[in-house]
């Protein structure tokens, strides 16, 4: 399984420098098309995207993406609560839970 990234040239640059080879560069005009292309790739296990870009997707596509199990879509730059829910859904355990909760 591969890690991939989807987003603007600026967003993907850091991931490229970190060694991520599967990169989908998208503009606001073709973002939905690129997203559907990326999540349909069977070799991608994790897809990193900019959290603010997900807000611009149509509701049906956004729901499909956020509920995707293969690949797991990780929104980078969102709130800690978003990350908590992603981890909980992916592994079935709330790693952030403490005794006060």
The first five atom37 places (N, CA, C, CB, O) and aatype in JSON, in Angstrom:
{
  "aatype": [20, 20, 20, 20, 20, 20, 20, 20, 20, 20, 20, 20, 20, 20, 20, 20, 20, 20, 20, 20, 20, 20, 20, 20, 20, 20, 20, 20, 20, 20, 20, 20, 20, 20, 20, 20, 20, 20, 20, 20, 20, 20, 20, 20, 20, 20, 20, 20, 20, 20, 20, 20, 20, 20, 20, 20, 20, 20, 20, 20, 20, 20, 20, 20, 20, 20, 20, 20, 20, 20, 20, 20, 20, 20, 20, 20, 20, 20, 20, 20, 20, 20, 20, 20, 20, 20, 20, 20, 20, 20, 20, 20, 20, 20, 20, 20, 20, 20, 20, 20, 20],
  "atom_mask": [
    [1, 1, 1, 1, 1],
    [1, 1, 1, 1, 1],
    [1, 1, 1, 1, 1],
    [1, 1, 1, 1, 1],
    [1, 1, 1, 1, 1],
    [1, 1, 1, 1, 1],
    [1, 1, 1, 1, 1],
    [1, 1, 1, 1, 1],
    [1, 1, 1, 1, 1],
    [1, 1, 1, 1, 1],
    [1, 1, 1, 1, 1],
    [1, 1, 1, 1, 1],
    [1, 1, 1, 1, 1],
    [1, 1, 1, 1, 1],
    [1, 1, 1, 1, 1],
    [1, 1, 1, 1, 1],
    [1, 1, 1, 1, 1],
    [1, 1, 1, 1, 1],
    [1, 1, 1, 1, 1],
    [1, 1, 1, 1, 1],
    [1, 1, 1, 1, 1],
    [1, 1, 1, 1, 1],
    [1, 1, 1, 1, 1],
    [1, 1, 1, 1, 1],
    [1, 1, 1, 1, 1],
    [1, 1, 1, 1, 1],
    [1, 1, 1, 1, 1],
    [1, 1, 1, 1, 1],
    [1, 1, 1, 1, 1],
    [1, 1, 1, 1, 1],
    [1, 1, 1, 1, 1],
    [1, 1, 1, 1, 1],
    [1, 1, 1, 1, 1],
    [1, 1, 1, 1, 1],
    [1, 1, 1, 1, 1],
    [1, 1, 1, 1, 1],
    [1, 1, 1, 1, 1],
    [1, 1, 1, 1, 1],
    [1, 1, 1, 1, 1],
    [1, 1, 1, 1, 1],
    [1, 1, 1, 1, 1],
    [1, 1, 1, 1, 1],
    [1, 1, 1, 1, 1],
    [1, 1, 1, 1, 1],
    [1, 1, 1, 1, 1],
    [1, 1, 1, 1, 1],
    [1, 1, 1, 1, 1],
    [1, 1, 1, 1, 1],
    [1, 1, 1, 1, 1],
    [1, 1, 1, 1, 1],
    [1, 1, 1, 1, 1],
    [1, 1, 1, 1, 1],
    [1, 1, 1, 1, 1],
    [1, 1, 1, 1, 1],
    [1, 1, 1, 1, 1],
    [1, 1, 1, 1, 1],
    [1, 1, 1, 1, 1],
    [1, 1, 1, 1, 1],
    [1, 1, 1, 1, 1],
    [1, 1, 1, 1, 1],
    [1, 1, 1, 1, 1],
    [1, 1, 1, 1, 1],
    [1, 1, 1, 1, 1],
    [1, 1, 1, 1, 1],
    [1, 1, 1, 1, 1],
    [1, 1, 1, 1, 1],
    [1, 1, 1, 1, 1],
    [1, 1, 1, 1, 1],
    [1, 1, 1, 1, 1],
    [1, 1, 1, 1, 1],
    [1, 1, 1, 1, 1],
    [1, 1, 1, 1, 1],
    [1, 1, 1, 1, 1],
    [1, 1, 1, 1, 1],
    [1, 1, 1, 1, 1],
    [1, 1, 1, 1, 1],
    [1, 1, 1, 1, 1],
    [1, 1, 1, 1, 1],
    [1, 1, 1, 1, 1],
    [1, 1, 1, 1, 1],
    [1, 1, 1, 1, 1],
    [1, 1, 1, 1, 1],
    [1, 1, 1, 1, 1],
    [1, 1, 1, 1, 1],
    [1, 1, 1, 1, 1],
    [1, 1, 1, 1, 1],
    [1, 1, 1, 1, 1],
    [1, 1, 1, 1, 1],
    [1, 1, 1, 1, 1],
    [1, 1, 1, 1, 1],
    [1, 1, 1, 1, 1],
    [1, 1, 1, 1, 1],
    [1, 1, 1, 1, 1],
    [1, 1, 1, 1, 1],
    [1, 1, 1, 1, 1],
    [1, 1, 1, 1, 1],
    [1, 1, 1, 1, 1],
    [1, 1, 1, 1, 1],
    [1, 1, 1, 1, 1],
    [1, 1, 1, 1, 1],
    [1, 1, 1, 1, 1]
  ],
  "atom_positions": [
    [[0.83, -1.18, 0.0], [0.0, 0.0, 0.0], [0.87, 1.25, 0.0], [-0.94, 0.0, 1.2], [1.92, 1.3, 0.64]],
    [[0.42, 2.24, -0.73], [1.16, 3.48, -0.88], [0.48, 4.62, -0.12], [1.3, 3.83, -2.35], [-0.72, 4.58, 0.16]],
    [[1.27, 5.63, 0.19], [0.76, 6.88, 0.72], [0.75, 7.86, -0.45], [1.61, 7.42, 1.93], [1.71, 7.95, -1.2]],
    [[-0.35, 8.58, -0.59], [-0.47, 9.56, -1.67], [-0.95, 10.88, -1.08], [-1.45, 9.07, -2.77], [-1.43, 10.95, 0.05]],
    [[-0.8, 11.93, -1.87], [-1.25, 13.25, -1.46], [-2.0, 13.9, -2.62], [-0.05, 14.13, -1.0], [-1.66, 13.7, -3.79]],
    [[-3.02, 14.67, -2.28], [-3.84, 15.36, -3.27], [-3.99, 16.81, -2.83], [-5.23, 14.68, -3.44], [-4.34, 17.08, -1.69]],
    [[-3.73, 17.72, -3.75], [-3.92, 19.13, -3.43], [-3.21, 20.04, -4.41], [-3.44, 19.42, -2.03], [-2.8, 19.62, -5.5]],
    [[-3.08, 21.28, -4.01], [-2.43, 22.28, -4.86], [-0.94, 22.02, -4.93], [-2.7, 23.7, -4.32], [-0.39, 21.22, -4.17]],
    [[-0.28, 22.7, -5.86], [1.18, 22.6, -5.98], [1.85, 22.92, -4.65], [1.71, 23.55, -7.08], [2.77, 22.22, -4.23]],
    [[1.38, 23.97, -3.98], [1.98, 24.4, -2.72], [1.78, 23.36, -1.62], [1.39, 25.73, -2.28], [2.7, 23.07, -0.86]],
    [[0.58, 22.79, -1.55], [0.28, 21.8, -0.52], [1.09, 20.53, -0.71], [-1.21, 21.47, -0.52], [1.58, 19.95, 0.26]],
    [[1.22, 20.09, -1.94], [1.9, 18.82, -2.21], [3.42, 18.92, -2.15], [1.49, 18.31, -3.56], [4.1, 17.91, -2.02]],
    [[3.96, 20.12, -2.24], [5.4, 20.3, -2.28], [6.11, 19.68, -1.07], [5.74, 21.77, -2.36], [7.1, 18.96, -1.24]],
    [[5.63, 19.94, 0.12], [6.25, 19.39, 1.32], [6.23, 17.87, 1.34], [5.55, 19.93, 2.55], [7.18, 17.23, 1.79]],
    [[5.15, 17.29, 0.87], [5.04, 15.84, 0.82], [6.03, 15.25, -0.19], [3.6, 15.42, 0.46], [6.62, 14.2, 0.04]],
    [[6.2, 15.94, -1.29], [7.18, 15.5, -2.28], [8.58, 15.52, -1.69], [7.13, 16.39, -3.54], [9.36, 14.58, -1.87]],
    [[8.88, 16.59, -0.97], [10.2, 16.69, -0.34], [10.41, 15.61, 0.71], [10.37, 18.07, 0.3], [11.54, 15.19, 0.97]],
    [[9.31, 15.14, 1.31], [9.39, 14.08, 2.31], [9.48, 12.7, 1.67], [8.19, 14.14, 3.23], [9.65, 11.7, 2.37]],
    [[9.37, 12.62, 0.34], [9.54, 11.35, -0.34], [8.26, 10.7, -0.84], [10.2, 10.42, 0.55], [8.31, 9.59, -1.37]],
    [[7.13, 11.36, -0.71], [5.87, 10.81, -1.23], [5.92, 10.92, -2.75], [4.62, 11.55, -0.65], [6.1, 12.0, -3.31]],
    [[5.74, 9.78, -3.41], [5.85, 9.76, -4.87], [4.5, 9.82, -5.58], [6.57, 8.52, -5.3], [4.42, 10.3, -6.71]],
    [[3.45, 9.35, -4.93], [2.12, 9.4, -5.55], [1.49, 10.75, -5.21], [1.21, 8.22, -5.05], [0.99, 10.95, -4.1]],
    [[1.5, 11.65, -6.16], [1.02, 13.0, -5.96], [-0.03, 13.33, -7.03], [2.19, 14.03, -6.0], [0.19, 13.13, -8.22]],
    [[-1.17, 13.83, -6.56], [-2.23, 14.27, -7.46], [-2.35, 15.78, -7.27], [-3.6, 13.53, -7.17], [-2.87, 16.25, -6.25]],
    [[-1.88, 16.54, -8.24], [-1.97, 18.0, -8.17], [-3.33, 18.41, -8.73], [-0.8, 18.69, -8.96], [-3.71, 18.0, -9.83]],
    [[-4.06, 19.22, -7.96], [-5.4, 19.6, -8.35], [-5.6, 21.1, -8.2], [-6.43, 18.85, -7.52], [-4.99, 21.75, -7.35]],
    [[-6.46, 21.62, -9.04], [-6.89, 23.01, -8.95], [-8.32, 23.0, -8.4], [-6.8, 23.74, -10.36], [-8.95, 21.94, -8.37]],
    [[-8.84, 24.14, -7.97], [-10.24, 24.15, -7.51], [-11.21, 23.65, -8.58], [-10.63, 25.56, -7.09], [-12.25, 23.07, -8.26]],
    [[-10.88, 23.87, -9.83], [-11.78, 23.46, -10.92], [-11.81, 21.95, -11.14], [-11.36, 24.14, -12.21], [-12.85, 21.42, -11.51]],
    [[-10.7, 21.26, -10.91], [-10.69, 19.81, -11.17], [-10.49, 18.99, -9.89], [-9.59, 19.48, -12.17], [-10.16, 17.8, -9.97]],
    [[-10.68, 19.6, -8.73], [-10.42, 18.9, -7.47], [-11.29, 17.65, -7.3], [-10.64, 19.84, -6.3], [-10.79, 16.6, -6.92]],
    [[-12.57, 17.77, -7.57], [-13.46, 16.61, -7.4], [-13.05, 15.48, -8.33], [-14.93, 17.02, -7.67], [-13.02, 14.32, -7.92]],
    [[-12.74, 15.79, -9.58], [-12.31, 14.77, -10.53], [-11.04, 14.06, -10.05], [-12.08, 15.4, -11.91], [-10.95, 12.84, -10.11]],
    [[-10.07, 14.84, -9.59], [-8.81, 14.26, -9.09], [-9.05, 13.44, -7.84], [-7.79, 15.37, -8.81], [-8.41, 12.4, -7.65]],
    [[-9.95, 13.88, -6.97], [-10.26, 13.14, -5.75], [-10.85, 11.77, -6.1], [-11.25, 13.93, -4.86], [-10.42, 10.75, -5.55]],
    [[-11.8, 11.75, -7.0], [-12.41, 10.48, -7.39], [-11.4, 9.56, -8.06], [-13.6, 10.71, -8.32], [-11.44, 8.34, -7.87]],
    [[-10.49, 10.14, -8.84], [-9.42, 9.35, -9.45], [-8.51, 8.75, -8.38], [-8.59, 10.23, -10.43], [-8.16, 7.57, -8.44]],
    [[-8.14, 9.56, -7.4], [-7.22, 9.11, -6.36], [-7.83, 8.01, -5.49], [-6.8, 10.28, -5.48], [-7.17, 7.01, -5.21]],
    [[-9.08, 8.17, -5.07], [-9.67, 7.16, -4.18], [-10.02, 5.87, -4.92], [-10.91, 7.72, -3.51], [-10.32, 4.86, -4.29]],
    [[-9.99, 5.91, -6.23], [-10.27, 4.68, -6.99], [-9.01, 3.85, -7.25], [-10.93, 5.02, -8.32], [-9.1, 2.75, -7.79]],
    [[-7.85, 4.36, -6.87], [-6.59, 3.64, -7.09], [-6.45, 2.53, -6.03], [-5.37, 4.62, -7.03], [-6.42, 2.82, -4.84]],
    [[-6.36, 1.28, -6.44], [-6.32, 0.17, -5.47], [-5.01, 0.08, -4.68], [-6.54, -1.12, -6.19], [-4.97, -0.58, -3.65]],
    [[-3.95, 0.72, -5.14], [-2.67, 0.62, -4.45], [-2.48, 1.69, -3.37], [-1.54, 0.7, -5.44], [-1.51, 1.64, -2.62]],
    [[-3.39, 2.64, -3.29], [-3.26, 3.71, -2.31], [-3.97, 3.31, -1.02], [-3.85, 5.05, -2.86], [-5.16, 2.98, -1.02]],
    [[-3.22, 3.33, 0.08], [-3.79, 2.99, 1.39], [-4.14, 4.21, 2.22], [-2.83, 2.13, 2.16], [-5.1, 4.18, 2.99]],
    [[-3.36, 5.28, 2.07], [-3.59, 6.53, 2.79], [-3.5, 7.66, 1.79], [-2.56, 6.71, 3.97], [-2.56, 7.73, 1.0]],
    [[-4.48, 8.55, 1.82], [-4.5, 9.72, 0.96], [-4.57, 10.96, 1.83], [-5.7, 9.67, -0.04], [-5.57, 11.18, 2.52]],
    [[-3.53, 11.77, 1.8], [-3.5, 13.01, 2.56], [-4.05, 14.15, 1.7], [-2.06, 13.33, 3.03], [-3.67, 14.31, 0.54]],
    [[-4.95, 14.92, 2.29], [-5.55, 16.06, 1.59], [-5.58, 17.26, 2.53], [-6.98, 15.72, 1.07], [-5.5, 17.1, 3.75]],
    [[-5.71, 18.44, 1.96], [-5.84, 19.65, 2.76], [-7.28, 19.72, 3.27], [-5.48, 20.94, 1.92], [-8.23, 19.59, 2.5]],
    [[-7.45, 19.91, 4.58], [-8.78, 19.91, 5.2], [-9.69, 20.96, 4.58], [-8.66, 20.15, 6.69], [-10.88, 20.7, 4.4]],
    [[-9.17, 22.11, 4.26], [-10.04, 23.17, 3.7], [-10.52, 22.82, 2.29], [-9.3, 24.51, 3.67], [-11.57, 23.31, 1.87]],
    [[-9.77, 21.98, 1.56], [-10.22, 21.57, 0.23], [-11.43, 20.64, 0.3], [-9.09, 20.89, -0.52], [-12.27, 20.65, -0.59]],
    [[-11.51, 19.85, 1.36], [-12.66, 18.94, 1.5], [-13.96, 19.71, 1.63], [-12.47, 18.04, 2.71], [-15.01, 19.24, 1.18]],
    [[-13.91, 20.9, 2.24], [-15.11, 21.71, 2.42], [-15.7, 22.18, 1.09], [-14.8, 22.91, 3.28], [-16.88, 22.51, 1.03]],
    [[-14.89, 22.2, 0.04], [-15.36, 22.67, -1.26], [-15.96, 21.56, -2.13], [-14.22, 23.32, -2.0], [-16.44, 21.83, -3.22]],
    [[-15.92, 20.33, -1.64], [-16.52, 19.22, -2.39], [-18.03, 19.22, -2.21], [-15.93, 17.87, -1.94], [-18.53, 19.66, -1.17]],
    [[-18.77, 18.74, -3.2], [-20.21, 18.55, -3.01], [-20.46, 17.57, -1.86], [-20.87, 18.03, -4.32], [-19.64, 16.7, -1.59]],
    [[-21.58, 17.71, -1.19], [-21.88, 16.93, 0.0], [-21.77, 15.42, -0.22], [-23.26, 17.26, 0.5], [-21.2, 14.72, 0.61]],
    [[-22.29, 14.93, -1.33], [-22.26, 13.48, -1.59], [-20.83, 12.98, -1.76], [-23.09, 13.14, -2.84], [-20.47, 11.93, -1.23]],
    [[-20.02, 13.72, -2.48], [-18.62, 13.33, -2.68], [-17.85, 13.42, -1.38], [-17.96, 14.2, -3.75], [-17.06, 12.54, -1.06]],
    [[-18.09, 14.5, -0.62], [-17.41, 14.67, 0.67], [-17.74, 13.51, 1.61], [-17.8, 16.01, 1.32], [-16.86, 13.01, 2.31]],
    [[-18.99, 13.09, 1.63], [-19.39, 11.96, 2.48], [-18.69, 10.67, 2.04], [-20.93, 11.77, 2.44], [-18.2, 9.91, 2.88]],
    [[-18.65, 10.43, 0.74], [-17.97, 9.24, 0.21], [-16.5, 9.24, 0.6], [-18.1, 9.17, -1.33], [-15.95, 8.2, 0.98]],
    [[-15.86, 10.4, 0.51], [-14.44, 10.52, 0.81], [-14.17, 10.35, 2.3], [-13.91, 11.88, 0.34], [-13.27, 9.6, 2.68]],
    [[-14.94, 11.01, 3.13], [-14.68, 10.95, 4.57], [-15.01, 9.59, 5.18], [-15.48, 12.03, 5.29], [-14.47, 9.23, 6.22]],
    [[-15.88, 8.84, 4.54], [-16.23, 7.51, 5.03], [-15.4, 6.41, 4.37], [-17.71, 7.26, 4.8], [-15.58, 5.23, 4.68]],
    [[-14.51, 6.78, 3.48], [-13.7, 5.79, 2.76], [-12.78, 5.02, 3.7], [-12.88, 6.47, 1.67], [-12.13, 5.6, 4.57]],
    [[-12.75, 3.73, 3.52], [-11.86, 2.87, 4.3], [-10.62, 2.52, 3.49], [-12.59, 1.59, 4.76], [-9.53, 2.39, 4.04]],
    [[-10.78, 2.37, 2.2], [-9.66, 2.04, 1.31], [-9.69, 2.98, 0.13], [-9.72, 0.57, 0.84], [-10.46, 2.73, -0.8]],
    [[-8.91, 4.01, 0.1], [-7.92, 4.43, 1.08], [-8.54, 5.23, 2.22], [-6.84, 5.24, 0.41], [-9.65, 5.75, 2.11]],
    [[-7.8, 5.31, 3.31], [-8.19, 6.19, 4.41], [-7.77, 7.59, 3.99], [-7.53, 5.76, 5.79], [-6.6, 7.83, 3.67]],
    [[-8.71, 8.51, 3.99], [-8.42, 9.89, 3.6], [-8.15, 10.68, 4.88], [-9.61, 10.53, 2.79], [-9.0, 10.77, 5.76]],
    [[-6.96, 11.24, 4.96], [-6.54, 12.0, 6.15], [-6.49, 13.47, 5.78], [-5.15, 11.51, 6.68], [-5.71, 13.89, 4.94]],
    [[-7.35, 14.25, 6.44], [-7.38, 15.69, 6.21], [-6.31, 16.34, 7.07], [-8.8, 16.28, 6.52], [-6.34, 16.24, 8.3]],
    [[-5.38, 17.0, 6.44], [-4.28, 17.65, 7.14], [-4.64, 19.12, 7.34], [-2.94, 17.51, 6.34], [-5.1, 19.79, 6.41]],
    [[-4.44, 19.6, 8.55], [-4.73, 20.99, 8.83], [-6.09, 21.21, 9.47], [-4.64, 21.78, 7.58], [-6.48, 22.35, 9.69]],
    [[-6.8, 20.15, 9.76], [-8.08, 20.28, 10.42], [-7.9, 20.41, 11.92], [-8.98, 19.09, 10.11], [-6.77, 20.53, 12.4]],
    [[-8.98, 20.39, 12.65], [-8.91, 20.5, 14.1], [-8.48, 19.17, 14.72], [-10.25, 20.94, 14.68], [-8.53, 18.13, 14.07]],
    [[-8.05, 19.23, 15.98], [-7.67, 18.0, 16.68], [-8.86, 17.05, 16.82], [-7.11, 18.33, 18.06], [-8.68, 15.83, 16.84]],
    [[-10.05, 17.59, 16.91], [-11.25, 16.76, 17.03], [-11.44, 15.92, 15.77], [-12.5, 17.63, 17.28], [-11.82, 14.75, 15.86]],
    [[-11.17, 16.5, 14.59], [-11.25, 15.74, 13.33], [-10.27, 14.58, 13.33], [-10.98, 16.66, 12.13], [-10.62, 13.47, 12.95]],
    [[-9.04, 14.85, 13.76], [-8.02, 13.81, 13.81], [-8.42, 12.72, 14.79], [-6.66, 14.41, 14.21], [-8.24, 11.53, 14.51]],
    [[-8.96, 13.1, 15.92], [-9.41, 12.13, 16.93], [-10.44, 11.18, 16.34], [-9.99, 12.85, 18.16], [-10.36, 9.97, 16.54]],
    [[-11.42, 11.73, 15.63], [-12.46, 10.89, 15.03], [-11.9, 9.99, 13.94], [-13.56, 11.76, 14.46], [-12.33, 8.84, 13.82]],
    [[-10.95, 10.47, 13.15], [-10.34, 9.65, 12.1], [-9.61, 8.46, 12.7], [-9.37, 10.49, 11.26], [-9.76, 7.33, 12.24]],
    [[-8.81, 8.72, 13.74], [-8.06, 7.64, 14.39], [-9.03, 6.64, 15.01], [-7.09, 8.2, 15.47], [-8.84, 5.43, 14.87]],
    [[-10.04, 7.13, 15.67], [-11.02, 6.25, 16.32], [-11.73, 5.37, 15.29], [-12.06, 7.08, 17.11], [-11.94, 4.18, 15.51]],
    [[-12.11, 5.96, 14.15], [-12.79, 5.19, 13.12], [-11.84, 4.2, 12.46], [-13.38, 6.13, 12.06], [-12.25, 3.08, 12.14]],
    [[-10.59, 4.59, 12.25], [-9.65, 3.73, 11.54], [-9.24, 2.51, 12.36], [-8.42, 4.51, 11.17], [-9.14, 1.41, 11.81]],
    [[-8.99, 2.7, 13.67], [-8.5, 1.57, 14.47], [-9.49, 1.08, 15.52], [-7.24, 1.95, 15.14], [-9.25, 0.05, 16.15]],
    [[-10.59, 1.8, 15.7], [-11.62, 1.35, 16.62], [-11.35, 1.66, 18.08], [-11.8, -0.09, 16.46], [-12.06, 1.16, 18.95]],
    [[-10.34, 2.48, 18.36], [-9.99, 2.82, 19.74], [-9.77, 4.31, 19.82], [-8.73, 2.04, 20.22], [-9.15, 4.91, 18.94]],
    [[-10.29, 4.92, 20.89], [-10.07, 6.35, 21.11], [-8.77, 6.54, 21.86], [-11.26, 6.99, 21.9], [-8.73, 6.44, 23.09]],
    [[-7.7, 6.83, 21.12], [-6.37, 6.98, 21.73], [-6.26, 8.24, 22.57], [-5.29, 6.99, 20.65], [-5.38, 8.34, 23.42]],
    [[-7.13, 9.2, 22.35], [-7.07, 10.46, 23.07], [-7.83, 10.44, 24.4], [-7.61, 11.56, 22.22], [-7.73, 11.36, 25.2]],
    [[-8.57, 9.37, 24.61], [-9.43, 9.3, 25.8], [-8.56, 9.26, 27.06], [-10.35, 8.04, 25.73], [-7.57, 8.54, 27.14]],
    [[-8.96, 10.06, 28.03], [-8.28, 10.02, 29.32], [-9.27, 9.66, 30.41], [-7.6, 11.37, 29.63], [-10.46, 9.47, 30.12]],
    [[-8.83, 9.56, 31.63], [-9.69, 9.1, 32.71], [-10.81, 10.08, 33.02], [-8.87, 8.85, 33.96], [-11.82, 9.69, 33.59]],
    [[-10.66, 11.36, 32.65], [-11.68, 12.35, 32.93], [-12.85, 12.27, 31.98], [-11.08, 13.71, 32.87], [-13.93, 12.78, 32.29]],
    [[-12.67, 11.64, 30.82], [-13.75, 11.54, 29.8], [-14.77, 10.51, 30.16], [-13.18, 11.22, 28.45], [-15.73, 10.31, 29.41]]
  ]
}
